[in-house]
């Protein structure tokens, strides 16, 4: 196909060196899924799209998605407004009154700041025989009633199901939900919604499923965008037995590929389980004032070494600064390559180590919008090194941005706006760590800069220039609504939206 009369969004700071006038619209030819020519008055007798002076840039990626959970979210009870356990119970009661014969799956509550601890008995008091599963906003723990605990073969308790125990049983939720809203048709709708935002690719870190699941849903129509499928440690043997390496195509299609080994090395801020160098402020209800790791140093290094020996990159969830240090030690010892996922709190010297080791920082800037208040309360003296994106870019670290959906909305424009202004309506939070809109969008395109010959034909056409305006609150607000300017999205030269 030929895209005619398009202005190039200058993600490299300027349009690529070329023999044409870079200030004027150009033509972009895509053949066999690749950009083969960029110039003026290109001759072509096939499919032509007239951009009429609109803006063209590489398509956007969300580098961290839990796709089954995000797909299910449309049918979940929204618990984000709850400011106490009692309010959450009221929301559940209202859902049961409306739909008494259906299980309740809720999502989005953040109980760290609640005045009371959520207990199983509070949900049991609703006197229903339906399972109730309420997933926290950070997706690291869930609050269940006894019916759900029994249904999922979990020990009966009064507290929540957290971290490793929760991740292990997430895949069994379908036994409660039946048709859980994550079939191929539901996935297709999710991918269509993403394409309408200008998204061309996703990295899927879902806790359940594997190669066979993705190959099956791909063949049944969930094949609109590029997808990199990660595996966890419990699926590593299967991936190795298949001889799969990072980047290998699945289902015979180069748009669906094998991704990384994902390792969750520590927890989250809201559960106080992110592993930190200094203790959390206030009490430690779990008995670990610094948070805690999920593996020993030896176990972490062994996983990285096994993955590397079999041609897999590694994605290490490390949210606290101690976890980041430990992960970098493992990368250095084993020679592994890949990403640190989150790096939400980091020491200055470890930013430099990220750059020296060539490890990518896979970050989710929209989290700072939700975690700002909690960070100030639990890490009151560490805000200057939370979401330290400016340090990372200044030191030469490669950034890859995502959402961690459903923890934040799958929306690269929201992530970019958060990275630029570090706030919604308030003053920016530690603005010294802000980055520019150009830098944020460059970190959202899988490493591709201004559209040029040799790029994949993964493109988005925009009705306005996303770089126009200063990097201030007004520009951030404009970016948050930029999905309205998406005119068309192409993946490997095939139109996915528009």
C-alpha positions in Angstrom: 0.0 0.0 0.0 1.0 3.6 -0.4 0.2 6.3 2.1 0.3 9.6 0.2 0.7 13.2 1.6 1.6 12.3 5.2 3.6 14.5 7.6 6.1 12.6 9.7 6.1 13.0 13.5 9.7 13.8 14.3 10.4 11.3 17.1 14.2 11.4 16.5 14.2 15.2 17.0 14.1 15.7 13.2 12.9 13.7 10.2 15.5 11.2 8.9 18.1 12.5 6.5 16.7 12.3 3.1 16.8 13.9 -0.3 13.3 15.3 0.1 12.0 18.4 1.9 11.3 17.1 5.5 9.0 20.0 6.3 6.5 18.9 3.6 4.2 15.9 3.3 5.7 12.8 1.9 4.6 9.4 0.5 5.3 6.2 2.4 5.3 2.9 0.5 4.8 -0.4 2.4 5.5 -3.7 0.7 5.4 -7.2 2.3 4.9 -5.6 5.7 7.9 -3.2 5.5 8.4 0.4 4.7 10.4 0.3 1.4 10.3 3.9 0.3 9.8 7.3 1.8 9.8 10.2 -0.7 7.7 12.5 -2.8 5.5 11.7 -5.8 6.1 8.0 -5.5 4.6 5.9 -8.3 2.4 3.1 -7.3 -0.6 1.4 -8.9 -1.9 -0.5 -5.9 -3.8 0.4 -2.8 -3.5 4.1 -1.9 -4.5 6.0 1.2 -4.5 9.8 0.9 -3.4 11.2 4.3 -4.3 14.7 3.2 -1.5 16.2 5.3 -2.3 14.2 8.5 0.6 13.0 10.8 2.2 9.6 10.5 4.3 7.9 13.2 5.3 4.3 14.1 2.4 2.4 15.8 2.3 2.4 19.6 3.1 -0.6 21.8 1.9 -1.5 25.3 4.9 -3.4 26.7 3.2 -4.8 29.8 -0.4 -6.1 29.7 -2.3 -8.9 31.5 -4.5 -9.4 28.5 -7.0 -11.9 29.9 -7.6 -9.8 33.0 -8.0 -6.6 30.9 -10.4 -8.4 28.5 -12.5 -9.5 31.5 -12.5 -6.0 33.1 -15.6 -4.9 31.1 -17.8 -7.3 33.0 -16.2 -6.7 36.4 -17.6 -4.7 39.4 -15.6 -1.5 39.6 -14.4 -1.1 43.2 -12.1 1.9 42.6 -14.5 4.3 44.3 -14.5 2.3 47.6 -12.8 4.2 50.4 -13.4 1.6 53.0 -14.2 -2.1 53.3 -17.7 -1.2 54.3 -18.2 0.8 51.1 -16.8 -2.1 49.0 -19.3 -4.5 50.7 -22.1 -2.0 49.8 -21.1 -2.1 46.2 -21.0 -5.9 46.2 -24.4 -6.0 47.9 -25.9 -3.8 45.1 -24.4 -6.0 42.4 -25.9 -9.1 44.1 -29.3 -7.4 44.4 -29.2 -6.6 40.6 -27.8 -10.0 39.6 -28.5 -12.5 42.5 -27.7 -15.6 40.4 -24.3 -14.6 39.1 -20.8 -14.7 40.7 -19.3 -11.3 41.7 -15.9 -10.5 40.2 -14.7 -7.1 41.3 -11.6 -5.1 40.6 -9.8 -1.9 41.6 -10.0 -1.5 45.3 -6.8 -0.2 47.1 -7.2 -1.2 50.8 -3.9 0.2 52.1 -5.5 3.5 53.1 -8.8 1.9 54.4 -9.7 2.5 58.0 -10.4 -1.2 58.5 -8.9 -4.5 57.2 -11.0 -6.3 54.7 -12.1 -9.7 56.1 -13.7 -12.8 54.6 -16.5 -12.6 57.2 -17.6 -9.2 55.9 -18.4 -10.8 52.5 -19.9 -13.9 54.1 -22.3 -11.7 56.0 -24.0 -10.9 52.6 -25.5 -14.4 52.9 -25.2 -15.4 49.3 -24.3 -18.8 47.8 -22.5 -17.0 44.9 -18.7 -16.8 44.9 -17.3 -13.3 45.5 -13.7 -12.5 44.2 -12.5 -8.9 44.6 -9.2 -8.3 42.9 -7.1 -5.4 44.2 -6.1 -2.5 42.0 -2.5 -3.6 41.8 -3.6 -7.2 41.0 -1.3 -8.6 43.7 -4.0 -9.8 46.1 -7.7 -10.7 46.2 -10.5 -10.6 48.8 -12.8 -13.6 48.6 -15.8 -15.0 50.5 -15.7 -18.5 51.9 -17.7 -19.9 49.0 -15.0 -18.7 46.6 -12.2 -20.0 48.7 -13.7 -23.4 48.8 -14.6 -23.4 45.1 -10.9 -22.5 44.3 -9.6 -25.2 46.7 -8.0 -22.6 49.0 -7.7 -22.9 52.7 -10.4 -21.1 54.6 -9.2 -17.9 56.3 -10.2 -14.4 57.3 -7.5 -12.5 55.4 -6.8 -11.9 51.7 -5.1 -14.2 49.2 -1.9 -12.5 48.2 1.1 -12.6 45.9 2.3 -16.1 44.8 -0.7 -17.9 46.2 -3.0 -15.6 44.2 -1.1 -15.7 41.0 -1.1 -19.5 41.1 -4.9 -19.8 41.3 -5.8 -16.9 38.9 -6.2 -19.3 36.0 -8.9 -21.2 37.9 -11.2 -18.3 38.0 -12.8 -19.6 34.8 -14.2 -22.5 37.0 -16.3 -19.8 38.8 -17.1 -17.7 35.7 -17.8 -20.4 33.2 -17.8 -18.3 30.0 -15.4 -15.9 31.5 -15.3 -13.3 28.8 -11.9 -14.2 27.6 -12.7 -16.3 24.5 -11.3 -15.4 21.1 -14.3 -13.0 20.3 -13.7 -11.1 23.5 -9.9 -10.9 22.8 -10.7 -9.6 19.3 -12.8 -6.8 20.7 -10.0 -5.9 23.1 -7.5 -5.8 20.3 -9.9 -3.7 18.2 -10.2 -1.2 21.0 -6.4 -1.1 21.3 -6.0 -0.5 17.5 -8.4 2.4 17.8 -5.8 4.0 20.2 -3.1 3.6 17.6 -1.7 0.4 19.3 0.0 -2.1 17.0 1.5 -4.5 19.5 1.2 -5.9 23.0 3.4 -7.8 25.4 1.2 -10.3 27.2 2.2 -11.2 30.8 -0.9 -13.0 31.7 -0.5 -15.4 34.6 -2.4 -18.3 33.0 -2.4 -20.0 29.6 0.5 -20.7 27.4 1.6 -21.4 23.8 -1.3 -23.7 22.9 -3.9 -21.2 24.3 -2.5 -18.4 22.2 -2.1 -20.4 19.1 -5.8 -21.5 19.4 -7.2 -18.1 20.0 -5.0 -16.7 17.2 -6.5 -19.2 14.8 -10.0 -18.2 15.9 -9.7 -14.5 15.1 -7.6 -12.9 17.9 -5.0 -12.0 15.3 -5.4 -8.3 14.7 -2.2 -6.9 16.4 1.3 -8.1 17.1 1.6 -10.0 20.4 4.6 -11.2 22.3 3.6 -14.1 24.7 5.6 -14.4 27.9 6.0 -17.5 30.0 6.4 -17.8 33.8 8.6 -20.3 35.5 5.9 -23.0 35.7 5.7 -22.9 31.9 9.5 -22.7 31.2 10.0 -26.5 30.8 7.2 -26.6 28.1 8.7 -23.7 26.2 12.2 -25.2 26.3 10.8 -28.6 25.2 9.3 -27.0 22.2 12.7 -25.4 21.4 11.2 -21.9 21.4 13.5 -18.9 21.6 12.5 -15.2 22.1 11.3 -13.9 18.8 10.3 -17.2 17.3 6.9 -17.1 15.5 4.0 -19.0 16.9 1.0 -20.3 14.9 3.2 -19.8 11.8 2.7 -16.0 11.9 5.6 -13.6 12.6 3.1 -11.2 14.3 2.6 -13.7 17.2 6.0 -14.5 18.8 7.6 -16.0 21.8 8.5 -13.4 24.4 10.4 -13.5 27.6 10.5 -15.5 30.8 8.7 -13.4 33.3 9.8 -13.6 36.9 8.0 -11.8 39.8 10.9 -11.1 42.1 9.1 -9.0 44.7 5.6 -7.6 45.4 3.8 -4.3 45.2 3.7 -1.0 47.0 0.1 -1.2 48.1 0.6 -4.6 49.8 3.9 -3.4 51.3 5.6 -6.4 49.7 7.8 -4.5 47.2 11.4 -5.2 48.5 13.1 -2.0 49.6 16.5 -1.0 51.1 14.8 1.1 53.8 11.7 0.1 55.8 8.2 1.3 55.0 6.8 4.0 57.1 4.3 2.9 59.7 3.4 -0.6 60.9 4.3 -3.8 59.1 1.1 -5.9 59.2 2.8 -8.8 57.3 5.9 -8.7 59.6 8.3 -7.7 56.8 9.2 -4.0 57.3 11.3 -3.9 54.1 8.9 -5.9 52.0 10.2 -9.3 50.8 11.6 -11.2 47.8 9.8 -14.1 46.2 13.0 -16.1 45.5 16.4 -16.4 47.0 19.3 -14.9 45.1 20.4 -18.3 44.0 16.9 -19.2 42.7 16.7 -15.9 40.7 20.1 -16.4 39.1 19.2 -20.0 38.2 16.1 -18.9 36.4 18.0 -16.2 34.5 20.7 -18.7 33.6 18.3 -21.4 32.4 16.4 -18.9 30.2 19.5 -17.4 28.7 20.9 -20.9 27.9 17.8 -21.6 25.9 17.7 -18.3 24.0 15.0 -16.5 26.0 15.2 -13.0 27.2 14.1 -12.3 30.8 11.5 -9.8 32.2 12.1 -9.4 36.0 9.3 -7.7 38.0 11.3 -5.6 40.4 9.4 -2.8 42.0 11.3 -1.9 45.1 14.9 -0.6 45.1 16.4 -3.6 46.8 14.6 -5.9 44.3 16.1 -3.8 41.4 19.6 -4.2 42.9 19.2 -7.9 43.3 17.8 -8.3 39.7 20.7 -6.3 38.2 23.2 -8.5 40.2 21.5 -11.5 38.6 21.6 -10.0 35.1 25.3 -9.2 35.6 26.3 -12.6 36.9 24.4 -14.6 34.2 24.8 -12.3 31.2 21.1 -12.4 30.7 19.3 -9.8 28.5 15.9 -8.4 28.9 13.9 -5.9 31.0 13.3 -4.8 34.6 9.6 -4.5 34.8 8.4 -1.5 36.9 11.6 -0.2 38.5 9.2 2.0 40.5 11.8 2.8 43.2 15.4 2.9 42.2 18.8 4.0 43.5 20.8 6.5 41.5 23.7 4.0 41.1 21.4 1.3 39.8 20.1 3.6 37.0 23.7 3.7 35.7 24.0 -0.1 36.0 20.8 -0.5 33.9 22.5 1.5 31.2 25.9 -0.3 31.5 24.3 -3.8 31.4 22.0 -2.9 28.5 18.9 -3.9 30.5 15.7 -2.1 29.4 13.5 -0.3 31.9 10.0 -1.4 31.2 8.0 1.3 33.0 4.3 2.2 33.5 4.1 5.9 34.2 0.3 6.0 34.7 0.9 4.1 38.0 2.3 7.3 39.5 -1.1 8.9 39.1 -2.6 6.3 41.5 0.5 5.6 43.7 1.5 9.2 44.4 -0.5 9.5 47.7 0.5 6.0 48.8 4.1 6.6 48.0 4.2 9.8 50.0 2.8 7.9 53.0 4.8 4.6 52.8 8.0 6.0 51.2 7.9 9.6 52.5 11.5 10.3 51.8 11.9 8.5 48.5 9.7 10.4 46.0 12.6 11.9 44.3 13.7 8.5 43.0 10.2 7.1 42.2 9.5 6.6 38.5 12.9 8.1 37.8 12.5 8.5 34.1 14.6 11.6 33.6 17.6 9.9 35.3 17.1 6.8 33.1 17.1 8.7 29.8 20.0 11.0 30.9 22.1 7.9 31.7 21.2 6.2 28.4 18.8 3.6 29.6 16.4 2.3 27.0 12.8 2.9 28.1 9.8 0.8 27.0 6.5 2.1 28.2 3.3 0.2 29.0 0.2 0.1 31.2 0.2 -3.1 33.3 -3.5 -3.3 32.4 -5.8 -3.8 34.2 -3.8 -2.1 36.9 -3.9 1.0 34.7 -5.9 1.6 31.6 -4.5 0.2 28.3 -3.9 3.6 26.8 -0.4 4.7 25.6 -1.5 8.3 25.4 -2.4 8.3 29.2 1.1 6.8 29.9 2.8 9.4 27.8 0.9 12.2 29.5 1.8 10.9 33.0 5.5 10.7 32.0 5.4 14.3 30.7 3.5 16.0 33.5 3.5 13.5 36.4 0.0 14.5 37.5 -3.6 14.8 36.4 -5.0 18.0 37.9 -2.5 18.7 40.7 1.0 20.2 40.6 3.5 17.7 39.0 4.9 15.2 41.4 8.7 15.6 41.4 8.8 17.3 38.0 12.6 16.9 37.9 11.9 13.4 36.8 9.6 14.4 33.9 10.5 13.6 30.3 9.3 15.3 27.1 6.5 14.3 24.9 8.9 13.3 22.2 10.8 11.1 24.6 7.6 9.5 26.0 6.3 8.7 22.5 9.7 7.4 21.4 9.6 5.0 24.4 6.1 3.8 23.2 7.0 2.7 19.7 9.1 -0.4 20.4 12.4 1.4 19.6 11.4 2.8 16.2 11.9 6.6 15.6 10.7 8.8 12.8 9.2 6.6 10.0 11.9 5.6 7.6 12.8 3.0 5.0 13.3 -0.4 6.7 10.8 0.1 9.4 7.9 -2.4 9.9 4.7 -1.4 8.3 3.2 -0.8 11.8 1.9 2.7 11.5 -0.6 5.1 13.0 -2.1 8.2 11.2 -3.1 11.1 13.4 -5.2 14.1 12.7 -2.8 16.4 14.7 0.9 16.6 15.7 1.2 15.0 19.2 4.5 17.0 19.7 2.9 20.4 19.2 2.9 22.5 22.3 5.1 22.7 25.4 5.7 19.9 27.8 3.3 21.3 30.4 -0.1 20.6 32.0 -2.0 21.8 28.9 0.0 19.5 26.6 -0.4 16.6 29.0 -4.1 17.1 29.0 -4.1 17.2 25.2 -2.1 13.9 25.1 -4.6 12.2 27.4 -7.3 12.8 24.9 -5.2 12.1 21.8 -7.0 8.9 20.9 -9.6 11.2 19.3 -7.0 12.1 16.7 -6.3 8.5 15.6 -7.4 8.2 12.0 -6.0 4.8 11.0 -3.8 2.0 12.3 -1.8 -0.5 10.2 -0.1 -3.7 11.3 2.4 -5.2 8.8 0.7 -3.0 6.2 -2.8 -4.3 6.9 -5.4 -1.9 8.2 -6.4 -2.7 11.8 -8.4 0.5 12.4 -9.8 3.3 10.3 
